[in-house]
Amino acid sequence: MKVCKIFIILISSFFLLLTGCNSREIPVTKNEQLLSGITLDNAAVITEAVVDMFDRPDVLGNRLTQVLYNQVVKVIKEEGSWTNITLLDGSTGWVKSKYVSRNIDCVTDGSINNKIVVTAKIADIYTGANNVVNYKKVVLGTELYSTGKNKTGYDVLLPGNKKGWIEEGGVIAIPIEDKIVPKTSSDEFIQTVKKFKGTIYIVGGLSRWGMDSSGLVYICSKINGVEVPRDIEKMSKTGTEVTFEQLQPGDLIFFSTDSLKEDINDVGIYSGENKFFHSSTTKGVIEETLEDTYFKDRIYTIRRIF
């Protein structure tokens, strides 16, 4: 009788180990699943470092935002050389199909133990013998999934059934069961923003190769554990509203086109001493001053997210 019980326990343990190693679960939060409607059947990953997402299947369309390497997306439909996708925050648009892979093993493999988030402005993924071959450059905010660690870096799974390695400097590792990046502080938020100083302005951009103001806020807050909508109108309703007299470093300042304050067309990150960062259409990511009445007279709302 005792031998039978031991045998049953061993068989059960083996079955759990086997099913655990083959488990396929998309590493997203319940809220992200709700917003995007993503499932194993419609999920895909992005295969290029930074991919433009347009409002229609045409490169002459409006760039809505950008999607990063290995980012999980929902596939809605394909049309010619284009794929209509939904991002985890519910945003929908079109990307080139050649940058979309329906093989999602790189994010669902049962051997994954950590999510690796790139916190450096740019980082290298290596492959090949002894990890000496530079395979791809990725940007801040990129999320990879690791199957192991050595003294100096992490083994990561990549789209297309590839394997790579990334140095531990410039990344953070989050246990896969946590899923969410831990919230940091307004000071660290501002330090992340400063990494992009001098980056050129690109409508819908959110990487070191070009970004707009809402992209700057979106990617820098995400890295520091605070999720905000990509859309500037929706972004202006997040967090807690504060007055100009209550301004603190890390607060988001939303500006109108003019002093009539009938719209929202820009956002800045307050850095203290009456200064703020934003992405200027002519100067790129720059620190400006609120002592300039051009900016102060156009303040629409101020929101605190940290």
C-alpha positions in Angstrom: 0.0 0.0 0.0 2.8 2.4 0.9 4.7 1.6 -2.3 1.5 2.4 -4.3 1.2 5.8 -2.6 4.8 6.6 -3.3 4.4 5.5 -7.0 1.2 7.7 -7.4 3.1 10.7 -5.8 6.0 10.2 -8.2 3.8 9.9 -11.2 1.8 13.1 -10.2 5.1 15.0 -9.6 6.4 14.0 -13.0 3.1 15.0 -14.7 3.2 18.4 -13.0 6.8 18.9 -14.0 6.0 17.9 -17.5 3.0 20.1 -17.9 4.8 23.0 -16.2 7.7 22.9 -18.6 5.2 23.0 -21.5 2.9 25.6 -20.1 1.9 28.3 -22.6 0.6 31.5 -20.9 0.9 35.0 -22.4 2.9 37.0 -19.9 0.5 39.9 -19.6 -1.7 41.3 -16.8 -5.5 40.7 -16.6 -6.0 44.4 -17.4 -3.9 44.1 -20.6 -5.8 41.0 -21.7 -9.1 42.9 -21.1 -8.0 45.9 -23.1 -6.5 44.0 -26.0 -8.6 40.8 -26.1 -5.4 38.9 -26.6 -5.3 35.1 -26.5 -2.9 32.3 -27.5 -4.8 32.0 -30.8 -4.4 35.7 -31.9 -1.1 36.7 -30.2 2.1 37.7 -32.1 5.4 39.3 -31.4 7.3 42.1 -33.2 10.6 41.1 -34.8 12.3 44.4 -35.4 13.9 46.8 -32.9 11.4 49.7 -33.5 8.3 49.4 -35.9 6.0 52.2 -36.9 2.3 51.7 -36.4 0.0 53.7 -38.7 -3.7 54.6 -38.7 -4.1 52.8 -42.1 -2.1 50.3 -44.2 0.0 52.9 -45.9 3.4 54.4 -45.1 1.8 57.8 -46.0 -0.7 57.4 -43.2 -0.4 59.0 -39.7 2.1 57.4 -37.4 0.2 56.6 -34.3 3.1 55.2 -32.2 5.9 52.6 -32.4 6.1 49.0 -31.3 9.2 47.5 -29.9 11.1 44.3 -30.5 9.5 41.2 -28.9 6.4 43.2 -27.9 3.3 41.1 -27.6 0.4 42.2 -29.8 -3.0 40.9 -30.9 -3.5 40.2 -34.6 -6.9 41.4 -36.0 -6.4 40.8 -39.7 -4.0 40.9 -42.6 -4.4 43.0 -45.7 -1.8 42.6 -48.4 1.6 43.3 -46.9 0.1 44.8 -43.8 -1.2 43.5 -40.4 -3.8 45.2 -38.3 -2.9 44.8 -34.6 -4.0 45.8 -31.2 -1.5 46.7 -28.5 -1.9 45.7 -24.8 -3.2 49.1 -23.9 -6.0 48.8 -26.5 -4.4 51.0 -29.2 -5.1 49.7 -32.7 -3.2 50.3 -36.0 -1.3 48.9 -38.9 2.3 47.6 -39.2 4.2 45.9 -42.0 3.5 42.1 -41.9 7.2 41.3 -42.3 7.8 42.6 -38.7 5.1 40.3 -37.1 5.6 36.7 -36.1 2.8 34.4 -35.0 5.4 32.1 -33.3 5.2 33.3 -29.7 7.5 30.6 -28.1 9.9 33.4 -27.1 7.3 34.7 -24.6 5.5 31.5 -23.5 8.2 28.9 -23.2 7.9 27.0 -19.9 11.6 27.4 -19.1 11.3 31.2 -18.8 12.1 32.5 -15.3 12.6 36.2 -15.7 11.3 39.1 -17.7 14.3 41.3 -18.8 13.5 45.0 -19.3 16.0 47.2 -21.1 16.6 50.4 -19.1 19.6 51.7 -21.1 18.9 54.0 -24.0 20.2 51.2 -26.3 21.5 47.7 -25.7 23.0 44.9 -27.7 21.7 41.3 -28.0 24.4 38.8 -28.7 24.3 35.3 -30.3 26.7 32.7 -31.6 29.6 31.0 -29.9 30.5 32.5 -26.5 28.0 35.2 -27.1 30.4 37.3 -29.1 28.3 38.0 -32.2 26.2 41.2 -32.1 22.8 40.1 -33.3 20.5 43.1 -32.8 20.4 46.5 -31.1 17.3 47.1 -29.0 16.0 50.3 -27.3 14.9 51.3 -23.8 11.6 49.7 -22.9 12.2 46.5 -24.8 11.1 43.4 -22.9 12.8 40.0 -23.3 12.4 36.7 -21.5 15.2 34.9 -19.9 15.8 31.2 -19.3 19.0 31.6 -17.2 21.8 33.8 -15.9 25.5 33.7 -15.8 28.0 36.0 -14.0 27.6 38.9 -16.5 24.2 38.5 -18.3 21.1 36.7 -19.2 20.2 34.0 -21.8 17.1 35.2 -23.6 14.6 33.7 -26.1 14.1 35.7 -29.3 11.5 35.7 -32.1 12.0 33.2 -34.9 13.1 30.4 -32.5 16.5 32.1 -31.9 18.4 32.4 -28.6 20.5 35.3 -27.5 22.3 36.8 -24.6 22.3 40.3 -23.1 24.6 41.9 -20.5 23.1 42.6 -17.1 24.2 46.2 -17.2 21.4 48.4 -18.4 18.6 45.9 -17.8 16.4 44.9 -14.8 15.2 41.3 -14.2 11.7 40.7 -12.9 10.5 37.2 -11.8 8.1 36.0 -14.4 5.3 35.5 -11.9 5.4 39.2 -11.0 4.8 40.4 -14.6 4.7 44.1 -13.7 7.7 46.4 -13.5 8.0 47.6 -9.9 7.1 51.3 -9.3 10.2 53.4 -8.6 10.1 57.2 -7.8 9.7 60.6 -9.5 13.4 61.1 -9.2 14.2 57.9 -11.2 11.5 58.9 -13.7 13.3 62.1 -14.4 16.7 60.4 -14.6 15.2 58.1 -17.3 13.8 61.1 -19.2 17.3 62.8 -19.1 18.7 59.8 -21.0 16.8 61.0 -24.1 18.0 64.6 -24.0 18.9 65.6 -27.6 16.8 62.8 -29.2 15.2 64.2 -32.4 11.4 64.8 -32.7 9.3 62.2 -34.6 5.6 62.1 -34.6 4.5 58.9 -32.8 8.1 58.0 -31.9 9.1 56.5 -28.5 12.7 55.5 -28.9 16.2 57.0 -29.0 15.9 57.2 -32.8 13.1 59.8 -32.4 10.1 60.6 -30.2 7.3 63.0 -29.5 6.4 64.3 -26.1 3.8 61.7 -25.3 6.1 59.0 -26.4 8.8 60.3 -24.0 6.3 60.2 -21.1 4.9 56.8 -22.1 8.2 54.9 -22.4 9.9 56.6 -19.4 6.9 56.0 -17.0 6.6 52.4 -18.2 10.2 51.7 -17.4 9.6 53.1 -13.9 6.5 51.0 -13.2 3.7 53.4 -14.1 1.5 52.6 -17.1 -0.1 55.5 -18.8 -2.1 55.6 -22.1 -0.1 56.3 -25.3 -2.7 58.8 -26.5 -2.1 62.3 -25.1 -5.8 63.0 -24.5 -6.2 59.9 -22.4 -2.9 60.5 -20.8 -4.1 63.9 -19.6 -6.8 62.1 -17.5 -4.4 59.7 -15.6 -3.0 60.2 -12.1 -4.2 63.0 -9.8 -4.8 66.6 -10.9 -2.7 69.2 -9.0 -2.4 73.0 -9.2 0.5 75.0 -10.5 1.4 76.0 -7.0 1.6 72.3 -6.0 4.0 71.3 -8.9 6.6 68.7 -7.9 9.4 67.0 -10.0 7.9 64.2 -12.0 4.5 65.9 -12.5 3.1 65.9 -16.1 2.2 69.4 -17.5 -0.2 69.4 -20.5 -0.2 72.3 -22.8 -2.8 73.7 -25.3 -2.0 75.0 -28.7 -2.7 78.6 -27.5 -3.9 80.6 -24.5 -7.6 79.7 -25.3 -6.9 76.2 -23.9 -9.3 74.4 -26.1 -7.1 71.4 -26.8 -4.1 69.4 -25.7 -1.1 69.3 -28.1 1.9 68.8 -25.9 3.1 67.4 -22.5 6.1 68.0 -20.4 7.8 66.4 -17.4 8.4 68.9 -14.6 12.1 68.6 -13.5 12.1 71.3 -10.7 13.2 74.9 -10.5 10.5 76.0 -13.0 11.9 73.7 -15.7 10.4 70.8 -17.7 11.4 68.3 -20.4 9.4 67.7 -23.6 10.1 66.9 -27.3 10.2 70.1 -29.3 9.2 69.8 -32.9 12.3 71.8 -33.8 14.8 70.9 -31.1 13.9 67.4 -30.0 14.0 66.4 -26.4 15.0 69.5 -24.5 14.6 71.1 -21.1 12.7 74.4 -21.2 11.6 76.9 -18.6 8.1 77.8 -17.4 9.3 81.4 -16.9 8.7 81.7 -20.6 5.1 83.0 -20.8 4.6 81.1 -24.1 4.5 77.9 -22.1 3.0 79.1 -18.8 0.0 80.7 -20.5 -0.9 77.5 -22.3 -1.0 75.1 -19.4 -4.2 73.0 -19.7 -3.8 70.6 -16.7 -1.1 69.1 -14.4 -1.2 65.5 -13.4 0.8 63.6 -10.8 1.6 60.0 -11.6 4.3 59.3 -9.0 
